[in-house]
Amino acid sequence: MAVIAGNWKMHLGPHETRGFFKDFDTSVLETGHELILFPSTASLGAAFLARGEAVKGIGLGVQNIHWEDAGAFTGETSAPIAANAGAEFALIGHSERRHVFGETDEETTRKVAAARRHGLVPVLCVGETLAERRAGRVDEVILRQLDAALGDLDVEDKRFLVAYEPVWAIGTGETATPDDASAAHATLRARLSDAVGAERASRVPILYGGSVKPENAEELMAAENVDGVLVGGASLDPVSFAAIVRAAGKPR
């Protein structure tokens, strides 16, 4: 079974969100793959209601959380508020949070812990910049970012997802090759195995994210060690998102 997630970023307001669910081809749910959408915080309520009415097989998440449960943090969303609003997942450490808003590894550690405290499934994003790739630092960077979240992982057997998203392939039209994705995912899986044991590590889906679209989704998801995809722009359109789900084929 593949995990196919869509990060809507700062797109699709509540009205457009209702339209997405209205137009989404629910027959793709019969493929048996797991689908997750990350709408903007302002559209989460609309997504929750629309999903409840018609598309119950799609999980919902938030794109970011604060590590504190409450407080004077204007503009932030806490894990308990996100969960109360219907979120089941939380994206943490997305490249835009790291490179646009300056989020640190220490902050991702605290956010992963906050998500788990309140029953949200963390989806930790890791990935290198083009300069880091050219310098041969891919493994160093993605393992450092993964390690920031591992301290809490061995406490309880709760669900956890990782998304490898090379920064240079996000929103650029550039895409890592299937071999690039397989190599990075193998590195991440090995570190997970060292941290929590091979059996538990095998149950952590590792997704690829970075300019995923219907045209390349099948090849990427067929690559070794790739358990699914984190889709950006192509997830905004219900037709293209459904096409990516179909591209996953029958569950492995």
Phi, psi and omega in degrees: 000127177270154172254123183239110185245148178237124177257110185278350179052221182263060179224163174062098174284182183304318180296315179294327178296316177299322178295321179301310183293327178296322185268353184289135180281100185292349180296337180290343177296338180288350178293338180088000178280157179270128181245137179223137175238141178243086177285172172296158182302321181292340181258359183298317180298317178296321178295319180298315181291316181294319178297320181294330182279326191225328190231069187289346184275007180252125175284155181236146179215172174253157186275350182191152171221161171269156182279341177275151181282334180195165177148184182273073182233076185305131177088354182263162177235126180276162178299316179295324177293318179299316180295319179295332180276357176112001179286144176243340184231161175219121170289134181225131177076024177304149186303327179289327174294321182287312192263341175263319185254002172075024180295137184258167175299322179299320180292323178295324177302313182291326180288321176299316180297319180295318179300313183292326178300329187247021171079013175271142177275118179287138171242095185278126180261134178226154178168155185257157173279170178297319180297320179292322177295315181295334179273004179072029186252018185304305183299317180303313185291310185290330177287324176298316180293322177292316182303330181298336182256353188283339183302326182272347188290326186273005180284311182221156181273071179252160185290150184203139176234152176235141175236119175271117181227094177302126187302324183290350182252009184259115178071012183254347187087347175277144180226138173297146177289160175306324178293320177301312181297315181300318182295314180294319180294323178296321177298315180294319181295320179297319179293321176298319179298319178297324186278319188233003181095150186298322184294312178292321181298327180293343181263006177263108178294135175245115184261155172257135176227137178147095179057040175282134179213169183305328184289332182243357186297318183298315181295318180294316183286343176277349183291148179299138177076359180263117185261003180159192185221150170250112190259137177262254187305324182290347179275352181285339181255124183299330181290313181290325178294318177297323179296323178293321177299316179297326181296338179290342178070203180283143179304139179284000000 
